Each structure stands twice: as structure tokens, then as C-alpha cells.
Amino acid sequence: MFREFNVTLVLALVAVAGLISGPAFAQTPEEALASIQSDAAKATSGFKGFSAARGESFFKTRHGNEWSCASCHTENPATPGKHAKTGKVIQPFAPSANAERFTDPGKVAKWFKRNCNDVLDRVCTPQEKGDVLTYLLTVKK
């Protein structure tokens, strides 16, 4: 009986340790980029890849709604930002400064859809998404 109790206790402790050790991410930012690259290749004949320079320009340029990505995420996406309308603090956008960025496919789709609509008044193209993410992957803490 004592041995059975010890085994049960050990299994319970292992299970709890697994729960508190931190979140398991469904994808890496690089895997998110690969998925966007697949979408871009399907959407654009002659797709030639993504550009960090184009992504940085897109990120910092004001678009149709007079906002840019940097309006909320700051010119340095490795630092916290603040929502332009609500003032809500936004955690750093660059994966180097925020390990959770671009790890949940559902959130990636949701936030690109919402933020592109805010900035552009339309959905971003796969090329635009890929260029921005390529840029964000070059940003260091």
C-alpha cells in the first residue's frame, strides 16, 4: 500500500509540474511564417519570398486609416506598446522580446485580421503578413 501511495504521489507531482512549467506553444514564429509563405505562394503567381525591409516599411508607414502598426506597437516592436484609442498596454510584438508571439495559430489569424482592418481598412495580403513577420523576426531585444 505504501508503494502504491508513493507511485500515485509521484504521478500527481509530475502532472502538476507539467501544468506549472509553462505553456506549450502550438507553433513557432518560424512555423507561422512558413504557413503564411504557403498562403502567399498559392495567392500570388511568381511569389518570390518575403522581405524584412518591405515589412519594416509597411510596419512604420501610415496607411488608409491614418494608423501604422507602429501607432500601437511603437517604432521598436521589442518594447511594450499602447493601443492608440484605448490606451491599453500591449506586450512587445517582436518574438525576441515576447516568446508567446505568433505561437497560437488562432490568435495569429485573429490579430492579423483585426489589426490589418484597423490599419488598412481591409484584410492584409499573405505577402504583407509575411513581410511584417519576416521583419519582426529580425528585431532583437
C-alpha positions in Angstrom: 0.0 0.0 0.0 2.8 2.4 0.9 4.4 1.7 -2.6 1.1 2.4 -4.3 0.7 5.7 -2.4 4.2 6.7 -3.5 3.6 6.0 -7.1 0.3 7.9 -7.0 2.0 10.8 -5.3 4.9 10.9 -7.8 2.5 10.8 -10.8 0.4 13.6 -9.2 3.5 15.7 -8.7 4.7 15.1 -12.3 1.3 16.1 -13.6 1.2 19.3 -11.5 4.8 20.1 -12.6 3.7 19.8 -16.2 0.9 22.2 -15.7 3.0 24.9 -14.0 6.2 24.6 -16.1 4.8 27.0 -18.7 2.6 26.9 -21.8 3.4 24.6 -24.6 3.3 26.5 -27.8 1.4 25.1 -30.8 3.8 26.6 -33.3 7.0 28.7 -33.5 7.0 32.1 -35.2 9.0 30.4 -38.0 6.3 27.8 -38.5 3.7 30.6 -38.6 5.9 32.3 -41.3 6.1 29.0 -43.2 2.3 28.8 -43.2 1.9 32.4 -44.4 4.5 31.6 -47.1 2.4 28.7 -48.3 -0.6 31.0 -48.5 1.4 33.6 -50.4 2.6 31.1 -52.9 -0.9 30.0 -53.6 -2.2 33.6 -53.8 0.5 35.1 -55.9 1.8 33.6 -59.1 5.6 34.1 -59.3 5.8 34.6 -55.5 9.5 35.5 -54.7 9.6 35.4 -50.9 9.3 37.9 -48.1 11.4 41.0 -47.4 12.3 42.3 -43.9 12.9 45.7 -45.5 9.4 45.8 -47.0 8.0 44.5 -43.7 9.7 47.3 -41.7 8.4 49.9 -44.2 4.9 48.5 -44.0 5.1 48.4 -40.2 6.1 52.0 -39.8 4.1 53.6 -42.7 0.7 55.2 -42.0 -2.0 53.6 -44.2 -5.6 54.3 -45.1 -6.9 54.8 -41.6 -4.0 57.1 -40.7 -2.5 54.5 -38.5 0.5 52.3 -38.9 1.4 49.1 -37.0 3.8 51.3 -35.0 0.9 53.5 -33.9 0.2 50.9 -31.2 3.3 48.6 -31.3 5.8 51.5 -31.3 8.7 52.1 -33.7 10.6 49.5 -31.7 8.4 46.4 -31.6 10.7 44.8 -28.9 9.2 47.3 -26.4 5.7 47.4 -25.0 3.2 49.5 -26.9 -0.1 51.1 -26.1 -3.4 50.9 -28.0 -3.9 54.2 -29.8 -7.6 54.5 -28.9 -8.0 52.6 -25.6 -4.6 53.2 -24.0 -4.4 49.5 -23.1 -0.8 48.3 -22.7 0.3 45.9 -25.5 3.1 43.4 -24.8 6.1 43.6 -27.1 5.3 42.5 -30.7 8.7 41.1 -31.7 9.1 37.4 -30.9 12.6 38.1 -29.5 11.1 40.1 -26.7 7.8 38.1 -26.2 8.1 34.3 -26.6 4.4 33.9 -26.9 4.0 36.0 -30.1 3.0 34.0 -33.2 2.7 30.7 -31.4 -1.0 30.3 -31.4 -2.4 29.9 -35.0 -5.9 31.1 -33.9 -4.5 34.2 -32.3 -2.2 34.9 -35.3 -5.2 34.8 -37.7 -7.5 36.8 -35.3 -5.0 39.6 -34.7 -3.8 39.9 -38.2 -7.4 40.2 -39.3 -8.3 42.8 -36.7 -5.1 44.9 -36.9 -5.0 44.9 -40.7 -8.6 46.1 -40.7 -7.7 48.8 -38.2 -4.6 50.0 -40.1 -5.7 49.3 -43.7 -9.4 49.1 -43.6 -9.0 45.7 -45.3 -7.5 42.3 -44.7 -3.7 42.1 -45.2 -2.4 40.0 -48.1 -0.3 37.0 -47.3 2.7 39.0 -48.8 2.1 41.8 -46.3 1.7 39.5 -43.4 4.9 37.6 -44.3 6.9 40.7 -44.9 5.9 42.1 -41.5 6.6 38.8 -39.7 10.0 38.5 -41.5 10.8 42.0 -40.2 9.7 41.2 -36.7 11.9 38.1 -36.6 14.9 40.4 -37.3 14.1 42.7 -34.3 16.4 42.0 -31.4 15.6 42.8 -27.7 
